[in-house]
Amino acid sequence: MAASSSLRPNHHASPLSTPRRQQQHSSLSRAIPCSLSFQSHNSGSVSLRYFRCRVESSRVPLRVSASSATQVMDQAPSRASSGVPTVVEVDLGDRSYPIYIGSGLLDQPDLLQRHIHGKKVLLVTNTTIAPLYLDKVIDALTVGNPNVSVESVILPDGEQYKNMDTIMKVFDKAIESRLDRRCTFVALGGGVIGDMCGYAAASFLRGVNFIQIPTTVMAQVDSSVGGKTGINHRLGKNLIGAFYQPQCVLIDTDTLNTLPERELASGFAEVIKYGLIRDADFFEWQEKNMHALMARDPKALAYAIKRSCENKAEVVSLDEKESGLRATLNLGHTFGHAIETGCGYGQWLHGEAVAAGTVMAVDMSYRLGWIDDSIVERVQKILEQAKLPIAPPEIMTVDMFKSVMAVDKKVADGLLRLILLKGPLGSCVFTGDYDRKALDETLHAFCKS
């Protein structure tokens, strides 16, 4: 089902329209970072036993291949009556940090307080999330901890506000509050808030601590993990920013109870991505459980978030600054970012644009002869099950795509590199070595002109 540019604006539903669940669902299991074996060759290729992606370049012949890091052993994490969260570690040496995942985690103050190092906190959120969770988070930061004071700044809600003018409001509040280098910024909201708060933390006084509390599926499974921060420019999405890791990521799955259907579906675009590029077992699990995810089954959601975070953490641990392998996490994003920029920020949600972009990337992969038609059919089917668009909006033209894609962050020396599927399900390439005719054919197949 193709979405239109007139889709309703993104927002959380009111607490009255979607009652909060009282029962906690969390896990005692702890994710252990996998061991890795590297084998260098004179050709410059690197073999990673646990990965199935390949990074290719017409200039640097780097190849990465192998199977997924962890098998999907069950359909959901085990429940824990004590409320102990699942913990996924992002292994970055002395900058490593935990991702806490579970129900009711905002009611466990110690999880946040153990990561507050100074006496002052700046909580960054937006006009939609503030009435729902601002007081709860302030309580979690301060209860039994009288030495900590919390200031807050409430930003307008929406991708169209992810810009320099809005982020200046964060700096204004931080300076007016006389925050010092031991302060902590806390991002409470979806991907827009997380990206802006993280970039503000990276820039304020040349870097202060920050914590991510994502409240959307999109942010919980992707944008809050890995330290990508930034803002948009009118000519392109996320062109201004920094890699800057948080102290921790706290994912309280109860916050999804107030998420509207459109936002819920948008996040599943990133979940589907992990299965396509590196985790075939996870993709097959999604095919069997998409109905449960759409129905907000707590066990299914908790497992999807956990497995997505494990995939993201493994990649980030190997390639923090996106020199090659991490770029594969952007399947469909080059086409998707062009849609977001061309339509106007906020008209399509990020996941909606990525979904359509994924279909285009898969179409191009098929035209190149790199995948068979069964993968094309499976991708379209699962996106339709998730009620996500499978084509760009009619406003997009071939020239619009080419113009925006020309300034994409993955352009190197004038060469547009793309993430495409190649081989069996769960395999991909990041490459600039492809037939330009296939790209033109894909663009013309999805655009009127």
Rosetta blueprint (number, residue, H / E / L):
1 M L
2 A L
3 A L
4 S L
5 S L
6 S L
7 L L
8 R L
9 P L
10 N L
11 H L
12 H L
13 A L
14 S L
15 P L
16 L L
17 S L
18 T L
19 P L
20 R L
21 R L
22 Q L
23 Q L
24 Q L
25 H L
26 S L
27 S L
28 L L
29 S L
30 R E
31 A L
32 I L
33 P L
34 C L
35 S L
36 L L
37 S L
38 F L
39 Q L
40 S E
41 H L
42 N L
43 S L
44 G L
45 S L
46 V E
47 S L
48 L L
49 R L
50 Y L
51 F L
52 R L
53 C E
54 R E
55 V E
56 E L
57 S L
58 S L
59 R L
60 V L
61 P L
62 L L
63 R L
64 V L
65 S L
66 A L
67 S L
68 S L
69 A L
70 T L
71 Q L
72 V L
73 M L
74 D L
75 Q L
76 A L
77 P L
78 S L
79 R L
80 A L
81 S L
82 S L
83 G L
84 V L
85 P L
86 T E
87 V E
88 V E
89 E E
90 V E
91 D L
92 L L
93 G H
94 D H
95 R H
96 S L
97 Y E
98 P E
99 I E
100 Y E
101 I E
102 G E
103 S L
104 G L
105 L H
106 L H
107 D H
108 Q L
109 P H
110 D H
111 L H
112 L H
113 Q H
114 R L
115 H L
116 I L
117 H L
118 G L
119 K L
120 K E
121 V E
122 L E
123 L E
124 V E
125 T E
126 N E
127 T L
128 T L
129 I L
130 A H
131 P H
132 L H
133 Y H
134 L H
135 D H
136 K H
137 V H
138 I H
139 D H
140 A H
141 L H
142 T H
143 V L
144 G L
145 N L
146 P L
147 N L
148 V L
149 S E
150 V E
151 E E
152 S E
153 V E
154 I E
155 L E
156 P L
157 D L
158 G L
159 E H
160 Q H
161 Y H
162 K L
163 N L
164 M H
165 D H
166 T H
167 I H
168 M H
169 K H
170 V H
171 F H
172 D H
173 K H
174 A H
175 I H
176 E H
177 S L
178 R L
179 L L
180 D L
181 R L
182 R L
183 C L
184 T E
185 F E
186 V E
187 A E
188 L E
189 G E
190 G L
191 G H
192 V H
193 I H
194 G H
195 D H
196 M H
197 C H
198 G H
199 Y H
200 A H
201 A H
202 A H
203 S H
204 F H
205 L H
206 R H
207 G L
208 V L
209 N E
210 F E
211 I E
212 Q E
213 I E
214 P E
215 T L
216 T L
217 V H
218 M H
219 A H
220 Q H
221 V H
222 D H
223 S H
224 S L
225 V L
226 G L
227 G L
228 K E
229 T E
230 G E
231 I E
232 N E
233 H E
234 R L
235 L L
236 G E
237 K E
238 N E
239 L E
240 I E
241 G E
242 A E
243 F E
244 Y L
245 Q L
246 P L
247 Q L
248 C L
249 V E
250 L E
251 I E
252 D E
253 T H
254 D H
255 T H
256 L H
257 N H
258 T H
259 L L
260 P L
261 E H
262 R H
263 E H
264 L H
265 A H
266 S H
267 G H
268 F H
269 A H
270 E H
271 V H
272 I H
273 K H
274 Y H
275 G H
276 L H
277 I H
278 R H
279 D L
280 A H
281 D H
282 F H
283 F H
284 E H
285 W H
286 Q H
287 E H
288 K H
289 N H
290 M H
291 H H
292 A H
293 L H
294 M H
295 A L
296 R L
297 D L
298 P H
299 K H
300 A H
301 L H
302 A H
303 Y H
304 A H
305 I H
306 K H
307 R H
308 S H
309 C H
310 E H
311 N H
312 K H
313 A H
314 E H
315 V H
316 V H
317 S H
318 L H
319 D L
320 E L
321 K L
322 E L
323 S L
324 G L
325 L H
326 R H
327 A H
328 T H
329 L H
330 N H
331 L L
332 G L
333 H H
334 T H
335 F H
336 G H
337 H H
338 A H
339 I H
340 E H
341 T H
342 G H
343 C H
344 G L
345 Y L
346 G L
347 Q L
348 W L
349 L L
350 H H
351 G H
352 E H
353 A H
354 V H
355 A H
356 A H
357 G H
358 T H
359 V H
360 M H
361 A H
362 V H
363 D H
364 M H
365 S H
366 Y H
367 R H
368 L L
369 G L
370 W L
371 I L
372 D L
373 D H
374 S H
375 I H
376 V H
377 E H
378 R H
379 V H
380 Q H
381 K H
382 I H
383 L H
384 E H
385 Q H
386 A L
387 K L
388 L L
389 P L
390 I L
391 A L
392 P L
393 P L
394 E L
395 I L
396 M L
397 T L
398 V H
399 D H
400 M H
401 F H
402 K H
403 S H
404 V H
405 M H
406 A L
407 V L
408 D L
409 K L
410 K L
411 V E
412 A E
413 D L
414 G L
415 L E
416 L E
417 R L
418 L E
419 I E
420 L E
421 L E
422 K L
423 G L
424 P L
425 L L
426 G L
427 S L
428 C E
429 V E
430 F E
431 T E
432 G L
433 D L
434 Y L
435 D L
436 R H
437 K H
438 A H
439 L H
440 D H
441 E H
442 T H
443 L H
444 H H
445 A H
446 F H
447 C L
448 K L
449 S L
